[in-house]
Amino acid sequence: MKEAVSQSLFTYWNDLRGDRSAPRRFEIEPSAIAQQLPDTFILERVDYATMRFRLAGTRISEAFGMDLRGKNLFGLFSEEDSSILQRQMSLITSQAAVGVFEISASDGQGRSASFEITILPLMHTREVVERYLGSVAPINRPQWLGLVPLTHRSLVRHKLIWPDGAVRSEIENLDRQTPFYPTVREARIVKSARRQFRVYEGGLSRLNTDR
C-alpha cells in the first residue's frame, strides 16, 4: 500500500479486528474514519459473480464520473480483468486476505489516471465474510480529474496481504497473457506495528449503514 488513504484505512481495520480474521460490519464507525469517508466504499457479496457497491464516497463518484452505488464491481472491467478480480475476491472472502489493486482509468480520448484500490474483509450477520470496506486513492491527480467520466478501466497489478496466522493456500496470481494458468510468486514479509504479513505480488502486464 503506497497511498495515505489506503494505509490509514488498513491501520483502522487492522486495529479493529485485533486477533480475529476480520472485524464485523457494525463495528465500523464512520466518525473514526471521517477524513477517509469520501474515498471509501462498502461492497456486498451477492454471489461469486456479483460484488455490489452499497456505498461509495463522493470523491470516488466524482473521479469516475458516475455513482457506483448498486453497480457490480466486476461489471466495471473487461472479461479478463473481471476473471482475475473474481479469483482474488474469492480468496479475500474465504481466507480474510486484504486485496490491493492498481488500476488505470481513462476517458477513451487519451486522458488517463491511476488509482490504488484497497479491499478489506468484514464479517456481517454470520461468521463469514459478506461485506468489504475499501478505498480508492488516485496515484496521480491530473488537473482534469473529476471533470470527465472515466469510462475505460483496466487492472494493472494486484497483490494479497495475508495476516499472520490466517489459513494459506496456493495463490492464484494470474498471468495476464495466459489467464487460465495460475502462477505462484515469491513472497516477501511486511511488518506493521501490530503483526507481520506475507505479501504475494501480482506483476505488471503479467500478471451510515447497511446492517
N, C-alpha and C positions, 0 to 999 in steps of 0.2 A: 504494500500500500504506500503510494507516494503522496497523495493529496491530503491536506489537513482535515478536510471534511470526512474522508474515509477513516483516517486514523482516530479522530475524535469519536466517531460513531462506534468503531470497533472497540475502543477503550471502554466506552459506556456499556456496550453489550457484554464485554468480557468480565467487567467488574460485577455486572448484574447477575450473570449466570453463576458465579462462584465456582463450585466444584461440579456443577451439573453440565450436561452436554449443551444445553441451551436454556435461556430464561423463558418465562411464559409471556404471551402477548399482553395480558393485562398488567404486567409489571412495568411495561414501557410507559414512562411518564413524559409527556410532551414538554413539560416545563424544564425537565432536566437536559433536553437537547434542543432548547428553543432556538439557539443560533443556527443549528443544522436543519431545522424543520423545512425550510424552503427547498432544501436539496435532498430530502429524504422521501421514501415511499414505503408502502406496505403492499406485499404481494400475498395472494391467497392461492393455495394449491387446489385446483378443481379436480384435475386428473393428470396423468403423465404428460399429456399434450397441451395442457392449459394452466398457465400461471397468470392469474388475473390481477391487475392493479386495483386495489381497493382505495388507496390514497396515493397522491403524487403531489409533491411540493410545487409551489408556484414557480420557482426558478427552473425546475425541470421542464414544466409545461412551456414556459417562455423560451427556453433554449431550443426545444424541438419544434416549437410552433404548433403544438396540439396538446389537448388534455388527454393524459394517459389513463385516467380512471375508467375502469371497465374493459380496457384493452388487454389482450393476451400478449405477454412478453414475447413468446415465440413467434407470434404473428408479425412482429416488427422487423424480423430479419429474414434473410434468404433461407431456402430449404436446407442448404448445407450448414449454415451457421446455426439455424434452429435445432438441427440434429445434435450439434455439439453442445448447445445450451441445455437441451433436454437431458443429455447424459450427465452433464455437470450438475444440474439441478437435482437429478436423481440421487447423486452422491451427497449433495448438501442436505437433502431430505432424509435419506436413510442413515447417514452417519454424522449428521450435525457438523459438517465441514463448513468453512467460510469460503465463499467464492469472490474472487477479484477478477474483473474483466476490463479490458481496454477495448473500446470501440471507436470507430471513425464514423462520423455522420456528415452527410453533405446535402446540398440543395439540388444536386444534379446539374448545376451550372458552373461548377469549378470551385465553389466555396466549400470548405470542409473544416471540421473541428474534431478534436479527440476528447474522449471522456473516460474517466475511471469510474467503474460501477462496482460497488461492494454489496454483497448479499449475505445477510446474517440470519441463521435459522432461529425460529421461535416455536415453542410449544403453544397449542391453543387449548381446546377443551379436553383433549385426550393426551396421553403420554406419547405423542408422535408430533413430528414437525409438520405443521399445516400452514403456517404463516412465516413471512420473511420480512425483516427490517432491512432496508437498503438505502444507498445514497448514490447520487450521480454528481460527479465533480468534473468540470471542464479542466483538461490538462493544459490546453492553451485557450485563451479567451479573446478571439478576434473581435474587433470593434462592432462588427455587424451581427454578432451572436444575439439571438433573440428577435432579430428584425425580419428574418426569412425562415420559412419552415424547412427543417432538415428531413427530407423525405427518403433519403437513402442511408441505410445503416449497415455496417459490416463489423464483424468480430475480428480484432487484430491479434490479441493474445489473451490468455486466461491462465489462472492458477487456483489451486485449492489449498487452504491453510488448515492443517489438522491439529486441533488442540491436543496436547499431550494426554495420553490415556484413552483417547477415543478409539473405536474399532477401526482397523485399517484394512484396506484391500488393494488389489491392483488398481492403479489409477488410469482412467481412460482419457488421457490427453491425446486427442486425435490429430493425426497428420492431415492438414487441410487438403493436400494433394491426393491422399489415399484415405478418405474418411471412414472406411469400413474396417481399418486395421489399427487397433489401439497401440500406442507406444508408451512405454514407461520411461520416464526421465529420471536423472539423478535428483535426489532430494537434498535440500540444504536446511540447516537449522536456523530458525529465527527465534530470538528470545524477547519476551515482553517483561514488564515489571512483575507480572504475576506468574507466568509459566512459559514453557518452551513449546515451540511449534515445529512441525515438519512441513516444508513447502515443496510442492511439485510444480515446476514451471511448464507453461503451455507452449511457448515458442511463438515467433512472429508468423510469417506466412505458412509456417509449419505448425504447422501445428504439430373530538378525537375518537376514531374509535370504532372498532368492528368486533365487539365482543359477542 
